Amino acid sequence: MTERELRETLRHAPPDAAARERAWQVVRAAYRELPPPRRGRRRVRSTSLVLVACLAATLAVTGATRAPTEAVARWLRNAVGVTATAPAPTLSKLPAGTRLLVRAGGSVWVVAPDGVKRRLGSYAGASWSPHGLFVVGWHGSELTALEPDGDVRWSLTARARVRTARWAPGDGYRIAYVSGSELRMVNGDGTEDRRLAVARAGIVPAWRPAGAGHVLAWVDAHGRVRVTDVDAGRQLWRSAPLPGVRELAWSPDASSLLVVTARAAMLLRSDGSREATLGLLSGTSARGAAWTPGGEAAFVLRDAIANRSELVLLSPAGLRHRVLFTAPGRLGAPAWSSDGRVLLAPWPDGDQWLLFTPQRRHRPVQTVERVAAQFAPGGTQARFPSSVEWAPAARP
Amino acid sequence: MSSMDGGEASVEQLAVALSDAGATAGDRRRRRGRSEAALVRAAQDGSEEAVAELFDRHWEAAHRAAYLITHDRAAAEDIAQEAFLAALRALPRFDRRRPLRPWLHRIVANRAIDWARARQLRREVGAEAAPELAGSEPASAEWPDHVAAALAQLPPEQRAVIVLRHLLELTPREIADVLELPQGTVNSRLRRGLDALGGALAESEGER
């Protein structure tokens, strides 16, 4: 290759026009979001003060007593840089036709299908009962069962801070919860609170969604995944210690358990044998373990270096994975509606919920914007919801 | 000194080629327009047109530099885009007496080096069933010349100094500032990097 050819090659390396256009759209949008420039505002204000003085003088001279019209008021507000308070955002109709349980800013809310919100109270977290009749909430060392309208059915005080709780599927007869480093269980009516084992704090136990009895997957203090029949007090299997286990999620048919760790997302069969492993590269992490209605494991893959997140689907059949969609910044844990019609993907960096349907998976069918402000009662500091959970199907 | 094609093109000539490639005719034409300080000032005062012009001036170089360091199209796009967003976030307090270009390139170069280093260190686990990283794409056949491929064979640190010096036209002193390295280290990396690049190109020429 000659020097000339080399130079020409480099010079005519085709620019990526699509990348450029995408980046420009993002940059322009970010620029428009910037607060107004100070210099410009000062100019407007100084000019507008003169205009306001002139208008006041005119009104005084003419003896006008009539209140200025809304148009004039709007003009005045614009002229002096006073902006009207932005209207409070409202949630529109939810496409799934079912309720959402939302935790935001230290409170838990139930959002009805028509978008109407009800604040249940101050809870660090909450989860639905299996048929959506009740909610179990926790705050400090208190575990509370309440109705979706906020009425408390029962409450107990644990010895240590309650970190998480999950209601057993099916009959809803058990609630597993983690208090301090103890995995505990209480009956659905609040009776027979008891200790099951020492567990890894902060990891949500996962009830097996199908099959006989009450079977719970949880992580012990050594990082082993254990699957226990809590009624019989019998361990069904346990894994080898897995470093950095973060989340567990059973497939809907209970044939696979998705285990997300600091270094991998792995599928274990119902007998504990390993089915598939997707290794994570350094700089990436996985969160939001879930299952699609179609039986694919799902999780959010966050690439901190590239500052983007991907919703990845891992199929046990064929051990293949694919990216459902990508978003800049972070994505929260995805939530599928119980009928499988709608996927809600929280996007904190965009302050939006992205709602997808199976028919149009790669593009949201609806976005809910300014989400944080919608859960900030009385103008309190808005915080983007840390978790969302669709209500399960009602009992037939 | 390494050579290509029977010794016609030295690594210094290669450096010239890289340098020329960084400045398109459009770039040179635009440089005769409004000063960068004036554009930054206008952008600070709310001119979207000024932002567009700044973007227009610097996008190609930033994106190309990121690509030549990372050898990954998606990463290059993200890195270059993030550099512009960082510049926007800093815009209200940006000192107009300082040139924007080296500041922007500092972000691009450092993020691209971080990305490339991390990629080198990444480890797959559970190799029996581990497919490729979700979302990663092979470099496009359209942007891919063997020069970029040869660059990709170098360590990220050497790639970065070559790109900064000969694509973005920074001086060794400026590169030292950008990468927070002694100037001597920059010079030695540049020397070793160009030698290695010449060797890689000669090898690829032999295979073609």
Boltz contact constraints between the chains, C-beta under 6 A:
constraints:
  - contact:
      token1: [A, 1]
      token2: [B, 4]
      max_distance: 6.0
  - contact:
      token1: [A, 1]
      token2: [B, 5]
      max_distance: 6.0
  - contact:
      token1: [A, 1]
      token2: [B, 205]
      max_distance: 6.0
  - contact:
      token1: [A, 2]
      token2: [B, 5]
      max_distance: 6.0
  - contact:
      token1: [A, 2]
      token2: [B, 8]
      max_distance: 6.0
  - contact:
      token1: [A, 3]
      token2: [B, 9]
      max_distance: 6.0
  - contact:
      token1: [A, 3]
      token2: [B, 13]
      max_distance: 6.0
  - contact:
      token1: [A, 6]
      token2: [B, 17]
      max_distance: 6.0
  - contact:
      token1: [A, 7]
      token2: [B, 17]
      max_distance: 6.0
  - contact:
      token1: [A, 7]
      token2: [B, 20]
      max_distance: 6.0
  - contact:
      token1: [A, 9]
      token2: [B, 145]
      max_distance: 6.0
  - contact:
      token1: [A, 10]
      token2: [B, 17]
      max_distance: 6.0
  - contact:
      token1: [A, 10]
      token2: [B, 21]
      max_distance: 6.0
  - contact:
      token1: [A, 11]
      token2: [B, 21]
      max_distance: 6.0
  - contact:
      token1: [A, 13]
      token2: [B, 143]
      max_distance: 6.0
  - contact:
      token1: [A, 14]
      token2: [B, 142]
      max_distance: 6.0
  - contact:
      token1: [A, 15]
      token2: [B, 60]
      max_distance: 6.0
  - contact:
      token1: [A, 19]
      token2: [B, 77]
      max_distance: 6.0
  - contact:
      token1: [A, 20]
      token2: [B, 59]
      max_distance: 6.0
  - contact:
      token1: [A, 23]
      token2: [B, 81]
      max_distance: 6.0
  - contact:
      token1: [A, 24]
      token2: [B, 55]
      max_distance: 6.0
  - contact:
      token1: [A, 26]
      token2: [B, 81]
      max_distance: 6.0
  - contact:
      token1: [A, 27]
      token2: [B, 55]
      max_distance: 6.0
  - contact:
      token1: [A, 27]
      token2: [B, 84]
      max_distance: 6.0
  - contact:
      token1: [A, 30]
      token2: [B, 85]
      max_distance: 6.0
  - contact:
      token1: [A, 30]
      token2: [B, 88]
      max_distance: 6.0
  - contact:
      token1: [A, 31]
      token2: [B, 51]
      max_distance: 6.0
  - contact:
      token1: [A, 31]
      token2: [B, 88]
      max_distance: 6.0
  - contact:
      token1: [A, 37]
      token2: [B, 44]
      max_distance: 6.0
  - contact:
      token1: [A, 37]
      token2: [B, 45]
      max_distance: 6.0
  - contact:
      token1: [A, 37]
      token2: [B, 46]
      max_distance: 6.0
  - contact:
      token1: [A, 39]
      token2: [B, 45]
      max_distance: 6.0
  - contact:
      token1: [A, 40]
      token2: [B, 45]
      max_distance: 6.0
  - contact:
      token1: [A, 40]
      token2: [B, 46]
      max_distance: 6.0
  - contact:
      token1: [A, 263]
      token2: [B, 125]
      max_distance: 6.0
  - contact:
      token1: [A, 264]
      token2: [B, 125]
      max_distance: 6.0
  - contact:
      token1: [A, 264]
      token2: [B, 126]
      max_distance: 6.0
  - contact:
      token1: [A, 276]
      token2: [B, 129]
      max_distance: 6.0
  - contact:
      token1: [A, 277]
      token2: [B, 126]
      max_distance: 6.0
  - contact:
      token1: [A, 277]
      token2: [B, 129]
      max_distance: 6.0
  - contact:
      token1: [A, 277]
      token2: [B, 130]
      max_distance: 6.0
  - contact:
      token1: [A, 279]
      token2: [B, 124]
      max_distance: 6.0
  - contact:
      token1: [A, 279]
      token2: [B, 125]
      max_distance: 6.0
  - contact:
      token1: [A, 279]
      token2: [B, 126]
      max_distance: 6.0
  - contact:
      token1: [A, 279]
      token2: [B, 130]
      max_distance: 6.0
  - contact:
      token1: [A, 281]
      token2: [B, 122]
      max_distance: 6.0
  - contact:
      token1: [A, 281]
      token2: [B, 133]
      max_distance: 6.0
  - contact:
      token1: [A, 282]
      token2: [B, 118]
      max_distance: 6.0
  - contact:
      token1: [A, 282]
      token2: [B, 121]
      max_distance: 6.0
  - contact:
      token1: [A, 282]
      token2: [B, 122]
      max_distance: 6.0
  - contact:
      token1: [A, 283]
      token2: [B, 118]
      max_distance: 6.0
  - contact:
      token1: [A, 301]
      token2: [B, 134]
      max_distance: 6.0
  - contact:
      token1: [A, 305]
      token2: [B, 115]
      max_distance: 6.0
  - contact:
      token1: [A, 305]
      token2: [B, 118]
      max_distance: 6.0
  - contact:
      token1: [A, 306]
      token2: [B, 75]
      max_distance: 6.0
  - contact:
      token1: [A, 306]
      token2: [B, 78]
      max_distance: 6.0
  - contact:
      token1: [A, 307]
      token2: [B, 82]
      max_distance: 6.0
  - contact:
      token1: [A, 310]
      token2: [B, 134]
      max_distance: 6.0
  - contact:
      token1: [A, 310]
      token2: [B, 135]
      max_distance: 6.0
  - contact:
      token1: [A, 312]
      token2: [B, 134]
      max_distance: 6.0
  - contact:
      token1: [A, 319]
      token2: [B, 129]
      max_distance: 6.0
  - contact:
      token1: [A, 321]
      token2: [B, 131]
      max_distance: 6.0
  - contact:
      token1: [A, 321]
      token2: [B, 134]
      max_distance: 6.0
  - contact:
      token1: [A, 323]
      token2: [B, 134]
      max_distance: 6.0
  - contact:
      token1: [A, 323]
      token2: [B, 135]
      max_distance: 6.0
